[in-house]
Amino acid sequence: MKNYSFYSVFIKTLSLTVFLLSQSIVSAQVTLSHAKNGIPGQQEGFFYSLPQTVLKVDFILKKTNHTAGPYSSFATRMLGVEDFVQNDHTSYEIVDAIVGSVTEPDSKAVFFVRFDERAAKDAASIIFSQQPNGILLGAGDAVKAANSGVENIEKLLVNAPDEKRFSYYAERNLYRRIDTIIRNITIDTTIIKRPVLHASWVDRTPEQKARAAADYIQTIRESRYNLISGYQEINYGQTMVYMDQQLKQLEEAYLSLFLGQEHSTLEEFTVYFTPQKNDEGIKQIARFSDETGIQLSGSKGTPLQLELIAAGNTKSIPSVDENSLESVTVINSMIYRIAETVEIRVTYQGRLLAQDRLPISQMGAIAVAPLNRTKLTFDPNTGQVIQLKRD
């Protein structure tokens, strides 16, 4: 009976010793610290980064090329118009803005996971999964690689084909000029004046070309009036409509010689902005000018502003101070992020261009998740724990 009692005590003691030993091995399995505290050339571990959110604002711009007509200097005198293109220039207009996000590794939040030499065999049984850019996907189990963190928004910019400029400007430049030359013929005391016609080809002056174009515009308008009044033609189906359209296009082509032309295309300009921890309020991300478009630097133009309004969903979470990350060391745990939901508004001169609500990782909280007998899966875009499995 005593031997049995001794055997039971021995078994319990041995079991307790094995349990404590296993716990001590597990508890000393991995040590996590900031990357700056790592030892150069150290191989008993790996580096990983917390994600940060970079805001991506795609501005859709309307670019208009204004081309002065070859007869613009005669537009007021010959046509009586004041509103026309007087010189060649380019103007820009903001049509739309689209807010998106891109996930990148945070250079200020890079950590080194070191394996304890005494628990090398146990440490090898833990599977860590990362993206190619170093953002952690999971710990404790194999995790399928997720998206790269780029939010793809399909945009289709439709531009009209290049227009022919001043089609009727390439008319003949020469005109036939007939001069009358008086030749005096003297016979005895009689002087006979004989007129001789001399024809020659000379270049037209710009004013003569402009006058001919203005006269042709008046001829086209008279033809349109006669057409729609029924003076010249009888309507056969859609023939009247077709002929009127052709005459109108011809008139517009000749008017462009005086008024000039405007050709517009749509362009895309992308601005990136990385918010910081307490970056609430209005921030200037670029400048816009009607003459030069969007400029990332310089003082010319009106500011393009981005306003950040945090929802406050992480304010009640005890967070690791980001200013003290370099001194943080945790055992058998992983540091991760809880993203803050932020309302984003893009404005220009008080006009709202775009508005959206997105999670921003670095404006949220930094927390610690246990690794002992736990399998963790992280969202690569926000750094949030999305799955926790306890063994």
MARDOTOR-276704 format. One record per residue (C-alpha): x, y, z; residue in one letter; residue number from 1. Coordinates in steps of 0.02 Angstrom, whole numbers, plus 50000, padded with zeros to 5 digits. Layout:
% MARDOTOR-276704
<rec east="X" north="Y" up="Z" residuo="A" num="NUM"/>
...
% end
This chain:
% MARDOTOR-276704
<rec east="50000" north="50000" up="50000" residuo="M" num="1"/>
<rec east="50140" north="50115" up="50041" residuo="K" num="2"/>
<rec east="50227" north="50069" up="49876" residuo="N" num="3"/>
<rec east="50069" north="50113" up="49782" residuo="Y" num="4"/>
<rec east="50057" north="50279" up="49874" residuo="S" num="5"/>
<rec east="50238" north="50317" up="49833" residuo="F" num="6"/>
<rec east="50210" north="50270" up="49651" residuo="Y" num="7"/>
<rec east="50059" north="50388" up="49640" residuo="S" num="8"/>
<rec east="50154" north="50531" up="49716" residuo="V" num="9"/>
<rec east="50299" north="50497" up="49599" residuo="F" num="10"/>
<rec east="50184" north="50497" up="49446" residuo="I" num="11"/>
<rec east="50098" north="50659" up="49499" residuo="K" num="12"/>
<rec east="50265" north="50742" up="49534" residuo="T" num="13"/>
<rec east="50333" north="50686" up="49366" residuo="L" num="14"/>
<rec east="50177" north="50747" up="49274" residuo="S" num="15"/>
<rec east="50185" north="50915" up="49361" residuo="L" num="16"/>
<rec east="50370" north="50930" up="49319" residuo="T" num="17"/>
<rec east="50339" north="50889" up="49136" residuo="V" num="18"/>
<rec east="50194" north="51013" up="49130" residuo="F" num="19"/>
<rec east="50296" north="51153" up="49208" residuo="L" num="20"/>
<rec east="50442" north="51113" up="49096" residuo="L" num="21"/>
<rec east="50333" north="51118" up="48942" residuo="S" num="22"/>
<rec east="50257" north="51282" up="48998" residuo="Q" num="23"/>
<rec east="50428" north="51357" up="49028" residuo="S" num="24"/>
<rec east="50482" north="51300" up="48855" residuo="I" num="25"/>
<rec east="50326" north="51371" up="48773" residuo="V" num="26"/>
<rec east="50337" north="51532" up="48873" residuo="S" num="27"/>
<rec east="50515" north="51556" up="48813" residuo="A" num="28"/>
<rec east="50477" north="51513" up="48633" residuo="Q" num="29"/>
<rec east="50482" north="51684" up="48545" residuo="V" num="30"/>
<rec east="50532" north="51859" up="48596" residuo="T" num="31"/>
<rec east="50470" north="52011" up="48500" residuo="L" num="32"/>
<rec east="50558" north="52179" up="48501" residuo="S" num="33"/>
<rec east="50580" north="52329" up="48388" residuo="H" num="34"/>
<rec east="50689" north="52304" up="48236" residuo="A" num="35"/>
<rec east="50811" north="52438" up="48294" residuo="K" num="36"/>
<rec east="50853" north="52330" up="48445" residuo="N" num="37"/>
<rec east="50902" north="52181" up="48338" residuo="G" num="38"/>
<rec east="51080" north="52117" up="48325" residuo="I" num="39"/>
<rec east="51160" north="52134" up="48152" residuo="P" num="40"/>
<rec east="51176" north="51964" up="48068" residuo="G" num="41"/>
<rec east="51057" north="51883" up="48192" residuo="Q" num="42"/>
<rec east="50974" north="51732" up="48110" residuo="Q" num="43"/>
<rec east="50866" north="51659" up="48249" residuo="E" num="44"/>
<rec east="50708" north="51747" up="48191" residuo="G" num="45"/>
<rec east="50630" north="51860" up="48061" residuo="F" num="46"/>
<rec east="50566" north="52037" up="48034" residuo="F" num="47"/>
<rec east="50387" north="52090" up="48002" residuo="Y" num="48"/>
<rec east="50298" north="52257" up="47981" residuo="S" num="49"/>
<rec east="50134" north="52328" up="48035" residuo="L" num="50"/>
<rec east="50031" north="52398" up="47891" residuo="P" num="51"/>
<rec east="49994" north="52580" up="47864" residuo="Q" num="52"/>
<rec east="49858" north="52655" up="47755" residuo="T" num="53"/>
<rec east="49904" north="52776" up="47617" residuo="V" num="54"/>
<rec east="49759" north="52877" up="47548" residuo="L" num="55"/>
<rec east="49751" north="52883" up="47358" residuo="K" num="56"/>
<rec east="49649" north="53023" up="47281" residuo="V" num="57"/>
<rec east="49621" north="53011" up="47093" residuo="D" num="58"/>
<rec east="49573" north="53179" up="47017" residuo="F" num="59"/>
<rec east="49486" north="53177" up="46848" residuo="I" num="60"/>
<rec east="49534" north="53335" up="46755" residuo="L" num="61"/>
<rec east="49461" north="53411" up="46598" residuo="K" num="62"/>
<rec east="49604" north="53481" up="46495" residuo="K" num="63"/>
<rec east="49553" north="53604" up="46359" residuo="T" num="64"/>
<rec east="49670" north="53665" up="46224" residuo="N" num="65"/>
<rec east="49616" north="53836" up="46159" residuo="H" num="66"/>
<rec east="49682" north="53875" up="45985" residuo="T" num="67"/>
<rec east="49663" north="54049" up="45911" residuo="A" num="68"/>
<rec east="49595" north="54058" up="45733" residuo="G" num="69"/>
<rec east="49705" north="54124" up="45593" residuo="P" num="70"/>
<rec east="49584" north="54271" up="45569" residuo="Y" num="71"/>
<rec east="49554" north="54309" up="45754" residuo="S" num="72"/>
<rec east="49623" north="54486" up="45735" residuo="S" num="73"/>
<rec east="49480" north="54523" up="45613" residuo="F" num="74"/>
<rec east="49340" north="54440" up="45715" residuo="A" num="75"/>
<rec east="49275" north="54599" up="45796" residuo="T" num="76"/>
<rec east="49285" north="54708" up="45642" residuo="R" num="77"/>
<rec east="49212" north="54585" up="45515" residuo="M" num="78"/>
<rec east="49092" north="54480" up="45621" residuo="L" num="79"/>
<rec east="49056" north="54597" up="45767" residuo="G" num="80"/>
<rec east="49098" north="54467" up="45901" residuo="V" num="81"/>
<rec east="49193" north="54496" up="46063" residuo="E" num="82"/>
<rec east="49198" north="54321" up="46138" residuo="D" num="83"/>
<rec east="49331" north="54222" up="46045" residuo="F" num="84"/>
<rec east="49499" north="54140" up="46075" residuo="V" num="85"/>
<rec east="49629" north="54275" up="46061" residuo="Q" num="86"/>
<rec east="49786" north="54170" up="46095" residuo="N" num="87"/>
<rec east="49838" north="53989" up="46112" residuo="D" num="88"/>
<rec east="49828" north="53925" up="46291" residuo="H" num="89"/>
<rec east="49776" north="53775" up="46397" residuo="T" num="90"/>
<rec east="49650" north="53773" up="46539" residuo="S" num="91"/>
<rec east="49605" north="53641" up="46669" residuo="Y" num="92"/>
<rec east="49446" north="53599" up="46764" residuo="E" num="93"/>
<rec east="49415" north="53472" up="46903" residuo="I" num="94"/>
<rec east="49277" north="53355" up="46848" residuo="V" num="95"/>
<rec east="49278" north="53225" up="46986" residuo="D" num="96"/>
<rec east="49382" north="53148" up="47127" residuo="A" num="97"/>
<rec east="49389" north="52968" up="47188" residuo="I" num="98"/>
<rec east="49455" north="52920" up="47361" residuo="V" num="99"/>
<rec east="49542" north="52752" up="47383" residuo="G" num="100"/>
<rec east="49680" north="52676" up="47488" residuo="S" num="101"/>
<rec east="49842" north="52580" up="47470" residuo="V" num="102"/>
<rec east="49922" north="52474" up="47606" residuo="T" num="103"/>
<rec east="50109" north="52487" up="47634" residuo="E" num="104"/>
<rec east="50229" north="52428" up="47771" residuo="P" num="105"/>
<rec east="50253" north="52556" up="47908" residuo="D" num="106"/>
<rec east="50439" north="52595" up="47922" residuo="S" num="107"/>
<rec east="50415" north="52655" up="48102" residuo="K" num="108"/>
<rec east="50333" north="52491" up="48156" residuo="A" num="109"/>
<rec east="50453" north="52353" up="48103" residuo="V" num="110"/>
<rec east="50483" north="52213" up="48231" residuo="F" num="111"/>
<rec east="50601" north="52067" up="48251" residuo="F" num="112"/>
<rec east="50536" north="51899" up="48311" residuo="V" num="113"/>
<rec east="50678" north="51801" up="48394" residuo="R" num="114"/>
<rec east="50669" north="51614" up="48430" residuo="F" num="115"/>
<rec east="50740" north="51552" up="48594" residuo="D" num="116"/>
<rec east="50884" north="51428" up="48568" residuo="E" num="117"/>
<rec east="50819" north="51317" up="48709" residuo="R" num="118"/>
<rec east="50655" north="51295" up="48619" residuo="A" num="119"/>
<rec east="50717" north="51283" up="48440" residuo="A" num="120"/>
<rec east="50624" north="51123" up="48407" residuo="K" num="121"/>
<rec east="50461" north="51190" up="48476" residuo="D" num="122"/>
<rec east="50483" north="51354" up="48386" residuo="A" num="123"/>
<rec east="50501" north="51264" up="48222" residuo="A" num="124"/>
<rec east="50326" north="51196" up="48242" residuo="S" num="125"/>
<rec east="50251" north="51370" up="48232" residuo="I" num="126"/>
<rec east="50210" north="51432" up="48058" residuo="I" num="127"/>
<rec east="50220" north="51618" up="48020" residuo="F" num="128"/>
<rec east="50148" north="51685" up="47858" residuo="S" num="129"/>
<rec east="50196" north="51850" up="47777" residuo="Q" num="130"/>
<rec east="50162" north="51948" up="47620" residuo="Q" num="131"/>
<rec east="50307" north="51984" up="47503" residuo="P" num="132"/>
<rec east="50315" north="52161" up="47572" residuo="N" num="133"/>
<rec east="50340" north="52098" up="47751" residuo="G" num="134"/>
<rec east="50164" north="52125" up="47822" residuo="I" num="135"/>
<rec east="50115" north="51982" up="47938" residuo="L" num="136"/>
<rec east="49969" north="51873" up="47885" residuo="L" num="137"/>
<rec east="49962" north="51744" up="48023" residuo="G" num="138"/>
<rec east="50050" north="51656" up="48165" residuo="A" num="139"/>
<rec east="50029" north="51478" up="48226" residuo="G" num="140"/>
<rec east="49959" north="51404" up="48067" residuo="D" num="141"/>
<rec east="49974" north="51414" up="47880" residuo="A" num="142"/>
<rec east="49879" north="51562" up="47809" residuo="V" num="143"/>
<rec east="49832" north="51585" up="47628" residuo="K" num="144"/>
<rec east="49910" north="51739" up="47550" residuo="A" num="145"/>
<rec east="49787" north="51882" up="47536" residuo="A" num="146"/>
<rec east="49774" north="52030" up="47419" residuo="N" num="147"/>
<rec east="49918" north="52151" up="47401" residuo="S" num="148"/>
<rec east="49825" north="52289" up="47491" residuo="G" num="149"/>
<rec east="49787" north="52396" up="47338" residuo="V" num="150"/>
<rec east="49606" north="52444" up="47315" residuo="E" num="151"/>
<rec east="49568" north="52434" up="47129" residuo="N" num="152"/>
<rec east="49438" north="52555" up="47063" residuo="I" num="153"/>
<rec east="49395" north="52536" up="46881" residuo="E" num="154"/>
<rec east="49393" north="52702" up="46789" residuo="K" num="155"/>
<rec east="49355" north="52728" up="46605" residuo="L" num="156"/>
<rec east="49405" north="52894" up="46529" residuo="L" num="157"/>
<rec east="49321" north="52922" up="46362" residuo="V" num="158"/>
<rec east="49402" north="53053" up="46251" residuo="N" num="159"/>
<rec east="49341" north="53113" up="46082" residuo="A" num="160"/>
<rec east="49455" north="53083" up="45932" residuo="P" num="161"/>
<rec east="49571" north="53222" up="45881" residuo="D" num="162"/>
<rec east="49480" north="53356" up="45785" residuo="E" num="163"/>
<rec east="49537" north="53427" up="45620" residuo="K" num="164"/>
<rec east="49589" north="53606" up="45647" residuo="R" num="165"/>
<rec east="49539" north="53742" up="45525" residuo="F" num="166"/>
<rec east="49496" north="53630" up="45378" residuo="S" num="167"/>
<rec east="49454" north="53774" up="45261" residuo="Y" num="168"/>
<rec east="49605" north="53879" up="45302" residuo="Y" num="169"/>
<rec east="49709" north="53785" up="45172" residuo="A" num="170"/>
<rec east="49627" north="53870" up="45024" residuo="E" num="171"/>
<rec east="49719" north="53940" up="44875" residuo="R" num="172"/>
<rec east="49828" north="54084" up="44924" residuo="N" num="173"/>
<rec east="49847" north="54163" up="44751" residuo="L" num="174"/>
<rec east="49721" north="54265" up="44656" residuo="Y" num="175"/>
<rec east="49723" north="54334" up="44481" residuo="R" num="176"/>
<rec east="49748" north="54521" up="44471" residuo="R" num="177"/>
<rec east="49717" north="54612" up="44307" residuo="I" num="178"/>
<rec east="49801" north="54781" up="44287" residuo="D" num="179"/>
<rec east="49762" north="54907" up="44148" residuo="T" num="180"/>
<rec east="49917" north="54982" up="44071" residuo="I" num="181"/>
<rec east="49899" north="55135" up="43960" residuo="I" num="182"/>
<rec east="50023" north="55130" up="43819" residuo="R" num="183"/>
<rec east="50053" north="55293" up="43724" residuo="N" num="184"/>
<rec east="50083" north="55272" up="43538" residuo="I" num="185"/>
<rec east="50147" north="55428" up="43445" residuo="T" num="186"/>
<rec east="50117" north="55442" up="43259" residuo="I" num="187"/>
<rec east="50186" north="55604" up="43191" residuo="D" num="188"/>
<rec east="50103" north="55733" up="43301" residuo="T" num="189"/>
<rec east="49962" north="55622" up="43355" residuo="T" num="190"/>
<rec east="49968" north="55529" up="43522" residuo="I" num="191"/>
<rec east="49861" north="55374" up="43533" residuo="I" num="192"/>
<rec east="49824" north="55300" up="43705" residuo="K" num="193"/>
<rec east="49804" north="55114" up="43694" residuo="R" num="194"/>
<rec east="49744" north="55019" up="43850" residuo="P" num="195"/>
<rec east="49829" north="54852" up="43880" residuo="V" num="196"/>
<rec east="49765" north="54724" up="44006" residuo="L" num="197"/>
<rec east="49901" north="54637" up="44107" residuo="H" num="198"/>
<rec east="49856" north="54483" up="44210" residuo="A" num="199"/>
<rec east="49964" north="54418" up="44353" residuo="S" num="200"/>
<rec east="49951" north="54303" up="44505" residuo="W" num="201"/>
<rec east="49987" north="54382" up="44674" residuo="V" num="202"/>
<rec east="49974" north="54326" up="44857" residuo="D" num="203"/>
<rec east="49820" north="54372" up="44955" residuo="R" num="204"/>
<rec east="49845" north="54475" up="45111" residuo="T" num="205"/>
<rec east="49776" north="54407" up="45276" residuo="P" num="206"/>
<rec east="49640" north="54539" up="45273" residuo="E" num="207"/>
<rec east="49586" north="54486" up="45099" residuo="Q" num="208"/>
<rec east="49579" north="54304" up="45155" residuo="K" num="209"/>
<rec east="49477" north="54353" up="45307" residuo="A" num="210"/>
<rec east="49357" north="54456" up="45201" residuo="R" num="211"/>
<rec east="49331" north="54310" up="45081" residuo="A" num="212"/>
<rec east="49294" north="54193" up="45228" residuo="A" num="213"/>
<rec east="49171" north="54318" up="45305" residuo="A" num="214"/>
<rec east="49082" north="54336" up="45138" residuo="D" num="215"/>
<rec east="49070" north="54147" up="45123" residuo="Y" num="216"/>
<rec east="48993" north="54136" up="45296" residuo="I" num="217"/>
<rec east="48858" north="54256" up="45240" residuo="Q" num="218"/>
<rec east="48830" north="54151" up="45082" residuo="T" num="219"/>
<rec east="48809" north="53993" up="45187" residuo="I" num="220"/>
<rec east="48682" north="54078" up="45301" residuo="R" num="221"/>
<rec east="48582" north="54137" up="45152" residuo="E" num="222"/>
<rec east="48585" north="53961" up="45081" residuo="S" num="223"/>
<rec east="48522" north="53890" up="45246" residuo="R" num="224"/>
<rec east="48383" north="54019" up="45252" residuo="Y" num="225"/>
<rec east="48328" north="53977" up="45075" residuo="N" num="226"/>
<rec east="48336" north="53792" up="45115" residuo="L" num="227"/>
<rec east="48231" north="53792" up="45274" residuo="I" num="228"/>
<rec east="48107" north="53917" up="45201" residuo="S" num="229"/>
<rec east="48073" north="53800" up="45056" residuo="G" num="230"/>
<rec east="48137" north="53922" up="44926" residuo="Y" num="231"/>
<rec east="48264" north="53803" up="44848" residuo="Q" num="232"/>
<rec east="48214" north="53625" up="44886" residuo="E" num="233"/>
<rec east="48067" north="53512" up="44921" residuo="I" num="234"/>
<rec east="48081" north="53400" up="45071" residuo="N" num="235"/>
<rec east="48103" north="53217" up="45023" residuo="Y" num="236"/>
<rec east="48108" north="53119" up="45185" residuo="G" num="237"/>
<rec east="48263" north="53171" up="45284" residuo="Q" num="238"/>
<rec east="48352" north="53263" up="45144" residuo="T" num="239"/>
<rec east="48311" north="53435" up="45214" residuo="M" num="240"/>
<rec east="48379" north="53388" up="45385" residuo="V" num="241"/>
<rec east="48538" north="53315" up="45310" residuo="Y" num="242"/>
<rec east="48573" north="53465" up="45199" residuo="M" num="243"/>
<rec east="48541" north="53586" up="45342" residuo="D" num="244"/>
<rec east="48663" north="53490" up="45453" residuo="Q" num="245"/>
<rec east="48797" north="53493" up="45319" residuo="Q" num="246"/>
<rec east="48777" north="53680" up="45292" residuo="L" num="247"/>
<rec east="48782" north="53709" up="45481" residuo="K" num="248"/>
<rec east="48944" north="53610" up="45497" residuo="Q" num="249"/>
<rec east="49017" north="53709" up="45353" residuo="L" num="250"/>
<rec east="48969" north="53872" up="45437" residuo="E" num="251"/>
<rec east="49048" north="53818" up="45602" residuo="E" num="252"/>
<rec east="49208" north="53769" up="45512" residuo="A" num="253"/>
<rec east="49223" north="53943" up="45435" residuo="Y" num="254"/>
<rec east="49174" north="54028" up="45598" residuo="L" num="255"/>
<rec east="49317" north="53937" up="45685" residuo="S" num="256"/>
<rec east="49437" north="54033" up="45574" residuo="L" num="257"/>
<rec east="49384" north="54188" up="45671" residuo="F" num="258"/>
<rec east="49326" north="54121" up="45839" residuo="L" num="259"/>
<rec east="49458" north="53986" up="45863" residuo="G" num="260"/>
<rec east="49437" north="53807" up="45923" residuo="Q" num="261"/>
<rec east="49429" north="53717" up="46091" residuo="E" num="262"/>
<rec east="49474" north="53533" up="46107" residuo="H" num="263"/>
<rec east="49446" north="53446" up="46275" residuo="S" num="264"/>
<rec east="49515" north="53283" up="46344" residuo="T" num="265"/>
<rec east="49499" north="53194" up="46512" residuo="L" num="266"/>
<rec east="49655" north="53159" up="46614" residuo="E" num="267"/>
<rec east="49690" north="53076" up="46780" residuo="E" num="268"/>
<rec east="49807" north="53144" up="46914" residuo="F" num="269"/>
<rec east="49840" north="53044" up="47073" residuo="T" num="270"/>
<rec east="49889" north="53119" up="47241" residuo="V" num="271"/>
<rec east="49950" north="53010" up="47385" residuo="Y" num="272"/>
<rec east="49937" north="53062" up="47567" residuo="F" num="273"/>
<rec east="49993" north="52963" up="47721" residuo="T" num="274"/>
<rec east="49900" north="53014" up="47880" residuo="P" num="275"/>
<rec east="49987" north="53008" up="48047" residuo="Q" num="276"/>
<rec east="49922" north="52957" up="48218" residuo="K" num="277"/>
<rec east="49832" north="53118" up="48264" residuo="N" num="278"/>
<rec east="49807" north="53192" up="48091" residuo="D" num="279"/>
<rec east="49627" north="53247" up="48115" residuo="E" num="280"/>
<rec east="49565" north="53405" up="48034" residuo="G" num="281"/>
<rec east="49602" north="53488" up="47867" residuo="I" num="282"/>
<rec east="49762" north="53450" up="47773" residuo="K" num="283"/>
<rec east="49828" north="53525" up="47612" residuo="Q" num="284"/>
<rec east="49878" north="53389" up="47488" residuo="I" num="285"/>
<rec east="49910" north="53490" up="47329" residuo="A" num="286"/>
<rec east="49868" north="53650" up="47236" residuo="R" num="287"/>
<rec east="49759" north="53677" up="47083" residuo="F" num="288"/>
<rec east="49770" north="53811" up="46951" residuo="S" num="289"/>
<rec east="49662" north="53837" up="46797" residuo="D" num="290"/>
<rec east="49819" north="53867" up="46697" residuo="E" num="291"/>
<rec east="49937" north="53728" up="46756" residuo="T" num="292"/>
<rec east="49821" north="53598" up="46834" residuo="G" num="293"/>
<rec east="49871" north="53507" up="46994" residuo="I" num="294"/>
<rec east="50041" north="53545" up="47071" residuo="Q" num="295"/>
<rec east="50112" north="53446" up="47218" residuo="L" num="296"/>
<rec east="50232" north="53585" up="47265" residuo="S" num="297"/>
<rec east="50245" north="53772" up="47243" residuo="G" num="298"/>
<rec east="50135" north="53916" up="47292" residuo="S" num="299"/>
<rec east="50040" north="53944" up="47131" residuo="K" num="300"/>
<rec east="49857" north="53896" up="47134" residuo="G" num="301"/>
<rec east="49720" north="53865" up="47261" residuo="T" num="302"/>
<rec east="49744" north="53729" up="47395" residuo="P" num="303"/>
<rec east="49662" north="53559" up="47372" residuo="L" num="304"/>
<rec east="49611" north="53505" up="47547" residuo="Q" num="305"/>
<rec east="49580" north="53338" up="47628" residuo="L" num="306"/>
<rec east="49483" north="53331" up="47792" residuo="E" num="307"/>
<rec east="49498" north="53183" up="47912" residuo="L" num="308"/>
<rec east="49361" north="53152" up="48042" residuo="I" num="309"/>
<rec east="49394" north="53002" up="48155" residuo="A" num="310"/>
<rec east="49245" north="52900" up="48212" residuo="A" num="311"/>
<rec east="49327" north="52862" up="48380" residuo="G" num="312"/>
<rec east="49302" north="52674" up="48379" residuo="N" num="313"/>
<rec east="49477" north="52643" up="48452" residuo="T" num="314"/>
<rec east="49482" north="52781" up="48584" residuo="K" num="315"/>
<rec east="49423" north="52664" up="48723" residuo="S" num="316"/>
<rec east="49554" north="52530" up="48683" residuo="I" num="317"/>
<rec east="49713" north="52533" up="48791" residuo="P" num="318"/>
<rec east="49848" north="52561" up="48662" residuo="S" num="319"/>
<rec east="50035" north="52541" up="48660" residuo="V" num="320"/>
<rec east="50116" north="52713" up="48647" residuo="D" num="321"/>
<rec east="50190" north="52729" up="48473" residuo="E" num="322"/>
<rec east="50326" north="52844" up="48539" residuo="N" num="323"/>
<rec east="50390" north="52702" up="48650" residuo="S" num="324"/>
<rec east="50384" north="52561" up="48521" residuo="L" num="325"/>
<rec east="50573" north="52551" up="48513" residuo="E" num="326"/>
<rec east="50580" north="52503" up="48697" residuo="S" num="327"/>
<rec east="50438" north="52375" up="48692" residuo="V" num="328"/>
<rec east="50481" north="52190" up="48716" residuo="T" num="329"/>
<rec east="50349" north="52054" up="48729" residuo="V" num="330"/>
<rec east="50363" north="51866" up="48757" residuo="I" num="331"/>
<rec east="50258" north="51740" up="48659" residuo="N" num="332"/>
<rec east="50147" north="51878" up="48592" residuo="S" num="333"/>
<rec east="50121" north="51974" up="48430" residuo="M" num="334"/>
<rec east="50097" north="52161" up="48410" residuo="I" num="335"/>
<rec east="49956" north="52208" up="48292" residuo="Y" num="336"/>
<rec east="49848" north="52357" up="48246" residuo="R" num="337"/>
<rec east="49665" north="52399" up="48264" residuo="I" num="338"/>
<rec east="49614" north="52520" up="48127" residuo="A" num="339"/>
<rec east="49519" north="52681" up="48157" residuo="E" num="340"/>
<rec east="49369" north="52718" up="48046" residuo="T" num="341"/>
<rec east="49391" north="52890" up="47970" residuo="V" num="342"/>
<rec east="49277" north="52997" up="47865" residuo="E" num="343"/>
<rec east="49373" north="53076" up="47721" residuo="I" num="344"/>
<rec east="49318" north="53232" up="47629" residuo="R" num="345"/>
<rec east="49407" north="53309" up="47479" residuo="V" num="346"/>
<rec east="49364" north="53493" up="47451" residuo="T" num="347"/>
<rec east="49415" north="53634" up="47335" residuo="Y" num="348"/>
<rec east="49365" north="53813" up="47371" residuo="Q" num="349"/>
<rec east="49229" north="53750" up="47488" residuo="G" num="350"/>
<rec east="49158" north="53630" up="47357" residuo="R" num="351"/>
<rec east="49147" north="53447" up="47408" residuo="L" num="352"/>
<rec east="49231" north="53340" up="47274" residuo="L" num="353"/>
<rec east="49229" north="53169" up="47359" residuo="A" num="354"/>
<rec east="49179" north="53090" up="47523" residuo="Q" num="355"/>
<rec east="49206" north="52915" up="47594" residuo="D" num="356"/>
<rec east="49234" north="52816" up="47755" residuo="R" num="357"/>
<rec east="49389" north="52706" up="47762" residuo="L" num="358"/>
<rec east="49488" north="52614" up="47896" residuo="P" num="359"/>
<rec east="49658" north="52694" up="47928" residuo="I" num="360"/>
<rec east="49778" north="52580" up="48022" residuo="S" num="361"/>
<rec east="49903" north="52704" up="48093" residuo="Q" num="362"/>
<rec east="49767" north="52816" up="48165" residuo="M" num="363"/>
<rec east="49700" north="52673" up="48271" residuo="G" num="364"/>
<rec east="49771" north="52576" up="48419" residuo="A" num="365"/>
<rec east="49918" north="52457" up="48441" residuo="I" num="366"/>
<rec east="49880" north="52301" up="48543" residuo="A" num="367"/>
<rec east="49962" north="52137" up="48594" residuo="V" num="368"/>
<rec east="49890" north="51964" up="48554" residuo="A" num="369"/>
<rec east="49946" north="51806" up="48647" residuo="P" num="370"/>
<rec east="50037" north="51671" up="48549" residuo="L" num="371"/>
<rec east="50035" north="51526" up="48674" residuo="N" num="372"/>
<rec east="49926" north="51386" up="48605" residuo="R" num="373"/>
<rec east="49844" north="51517" up="48492" residuo="T" num="374"/>
<rec east="49831" north="51531" up="48304" residuo="K" num="375"/>
<rec east="49811" north="51708" up="48239" residuo="L" num="376"/>
<rec east="49759" north="51774" up="48069" residuo="T" num="377"/>
<rec east="49782" north="51958" up="48027" residuo="F" num="378"/>
<rec east="49702" north="52071" up="47897" residuo="D" num="379"/>
<rec east="49847" north="52126" up="47785" residuo="P" num="380"/>
<rec east="49761" north="52291" up="47744" residuo="N" num="381"/>
<rec east="49726" north="52350" up="47922" residuo="T" num="382"/>
<rec east="49832" north="52237" up="48034" residuo="G" num="383"/>
<rec east="49678" north="52187" up="48135" residuo="Q" num="384"/>
<rec east="49658" north="52010" up="48206" residuo="V" num="385"/>
<rec east="49520" north="51932" up="48101" residuo="I" num="386"/>
<rec east="49532" north="51754" up="48166" residuo="Q" num="387"/>
<rec east="49591" north="51682" up="48332" residuo="L" num="388"/>
<rec east="49594" north="51496" up="48366" residuo="K" num="389"/>
<rec east="49635" north="51435" up="48540" residuo="R" num="390"/>
<rec east="49704" north="51257" up="48557" residuo="D" num="391"/>
% end
